[in-house]
Amino acid sequence: MPVAPTYKNPTGKNNALTSFNKWLATNVPPANAADCTYAFSSQLLAAVFPRVEVSEFQYFDSSNSAYGMNVFPAGAQKQGKLNQAMIEFNIYDDVVAHSDAKRHIYQVRDRLIHGLTLAGYSDDITNVVAVPPIALLDYDQLTPTDTNILVRVPFEQDNAVIERYYAPTADSPNIHRIQLLIKVEWYELN
């Protein structure tokens, strides 16, 4: 039987990336417009400084987590896979906007990493969650619904975050940039 043309996966990549972007805008917000602006579809926007461009980076997903494996314990087994994606952040600032542009992009970088590191984790003493977890919501519904799946950054893995600073160049003499490649993972159910 063929797959229905109306098929939508509540835990698929579309909803995972949308959930991640909406969580980011809500839980790691800019202080104000002078601090930075998020650009989730930067190819459509004029260059505004300072800004944080957020997009998916092409990433190899290994087959050892291919569909067909049971991803939850007995009694609640579902077929699916532990899916992964790489999110690319490009943090830009112009010395015209901030004379201390390099310092400013590192402050924005620190805030992003801090929010992602604490997402869903509670304090050992107070048991209070510092930053809400990244809940994977089904945005194909009229009202987004919770799928009970979380998107997370596997900070315990090597290279979960890859970072590079780009100094101003002859083509862009006033622009400082930090590129962050951040791995995210979630259970994509079949």
C-alpha positions in Angstrom: 0.0 0.0 0.0 1.5 3.4 -0.9 2.1 6.2 1.6 -0.8 8.6 1.7 0.0 12.0 0.1 -1.5 13.6 3.3 1.0 11.8 5.6 2.6 14.0 8.2 4.9 12.8 10.9 4.4 14.6 14.3 7.9 13.6 15.4 9.6 14.2 12.0 12.3 16.7 11.1 9.9 19.5 10.1 8.3 19.6 13.6 11.6 19.0 15.4 13.3 22.0 13.7 10.2 24.2 14.1 10.1 23.2 17.8 13.8 24.0 18.2 13.5 27.4 16.6 10.4 28.4 18.6 12.0 27.2 21.8 15.1 29.2 21.0 13.2 32.5 20.4 11.2 32.0 23.6 13.9 30.7 26.0 17.1 32.4 24.7 15.6 35.7 23.6 17.6 38.8 22.6 17.7 41.5 25.2 16.5 44.0 22.6 16.8 44.8 18.9 20.3 46.2 19.5 21.4 43.0 21.2 20.6 40.7 18.2 17.8 39.5 15.9 17.1 35.8 15.0 16.9 35.0 11.3 15.4 31.6 10.8 15.2 32.1 7.0 18.1 34.3 6.5 18.1 34.0 2.7 14.9 36.0 2.6 16.0 38.8 4.9 18.3 41.8 4.4 21.5 41.7 6.4 20.7 43.3 9.7 23.3 43.6 12.4 23.7 42.2 15.0 21.9 39.0 14.0 21.9 35.2 14.6 21.2 33.1 11.6 19.8 29.7 12.4 19.5 26.9 9.8 20.0 23.2 9.3 23.5 22.2 8.3 24.0 19.2 6.0 24.9 16.3 8.2 25.5 12.6 7.8 23.0 10.5 9.8 24.5 7.0 10.4 22.4 4.0 9.6 22.9 2.3 12.9 19.7 4.0 14.1 17.6 3.2 11.0 13.9 2.7 11.1 12.8 -0.7 12.4 14.4 -0.5 15.8 12.2 -0.4 18.9 13.0 2.9 20.6 11.0 2.6 23.8 10.9 -0.2 26.4 8.5 -3.1 26.5 4.9 -2.2 27.0 5.2 1.1 25.1 7.3 -0.1 22.1 7.3 2.1 19.0 9.2 1.7 15.9 11.4 4.6 14.9 15.0 5.9 15.2 17.1 8.2 17.2 17.4 11.0 14.6 20.0 13.6 14.5 20.5 17.0 12.8 23.1 19.7 12.8 22.0 23.2 13.5 24.2 26.0 12.2 24.3 29.3 14.1 26.1 32.2 12.5 26.4 35.1 14.9 27.2 38.4 13.2 28.0 41.9 14.4 29.3 45.0 12.7 31.7 47.4 14.4 29.4 50.1 13.1 26.6 48.8 15.2 28.8 47.9 18.2 32.4 49.2 18.6 33.0 46.1 20.6 31.5 43.7 18.1 33.8 40.8 18.8 33.1 40.9 22.5 29.4 41.2 21.7 29.1 38.1 19.5 30.9 36.1 22.2 28.3 37.3 24.7 25.5 36.1 22.4 27.4 32.8 21.9 27.7 32.3 25.7 24.0 32.9 26.2 23.1 30.4 23.4 25.3 27.7 24.8 24.1 28.4 28.4 20.5 28.0 27.4 21.1 24.8 25.4 23.2 23.3 28.2 20.5 23.9 30.8 17.5 23.0 28.7 15.4 20.6 30.7 17.9 20.0 33.5 17.1 20.7 37.1 19.3 22.1 39.9 20.6 19.2 42.1 19.8 21.2 45.3 16.5 23.0 44.5 15.2 20.5 41.9 14.1 23.5 39.8 14.4 23.4 36.0 16.5 26.4 35.0 15.4 26.5 31.3 12.4 24.6 29.9 13.2 21.4 27.9 12.9 21.6 24.1 9.6 19.9 23.7 8.9 18.5 20.2 5.5 19.8 19.3 3.3 18.8 16.4 2.8 22.0 14.4 0.7 20.2 11.8 -2.3 20.6 14.2 -4.4 23.7 14.4 -3.1 24.1 18.0 0.4 22.7 18.4 0.3 19.5 20.5 3.0 17.9 22.6 4.3 14.6 21.2 6.1 13.7 24.6 9.4 13.7 22.7 12.3 16.1 23.6 14.9 17.5 21.3 18.3 17.7 23.1 21.9 18.5 22.5 24.1 15.5 23.4 26.8 17.6 25.2 28.3 14.3 26.6 29.4 13.5 23.0 32.6 14.8 21.5 31.9 17.4 18.8 28.4 18.1 19.9 29.4 21.7 19.4 31.9 22.8 16.8 32.9 26.5 16.9 34.8 28.8 14.7 35.5 32.5 14.8 35.8 34.5 11.6 37.7 37.8 11.7 36.8 40.7 9.4 38.1 40.3 5.9 38.9 42.7 3.0 35.4 41.9 1.6 33.7 42.5 5.0 36.1 44.8 6.9 33.6 45.5 9.8 32.0 42.1 10.3 32.9 39.7 13.1 31.3 36.2 13.0 31.1 33.1 15.1 29.9 29.9 13.5 28.5 27.2 15.8 27.5 23.8 14.6 25.4 22.1 17.2 24.2 18.5 17.0 20.6 17.9 18.2 18.8 14.5 18.5 15.3 13.3 19.1 13.3 10.1 18.7 11.5 10.1 15.4 8.7 7.6 15.6 7.4 5.7 12.6 
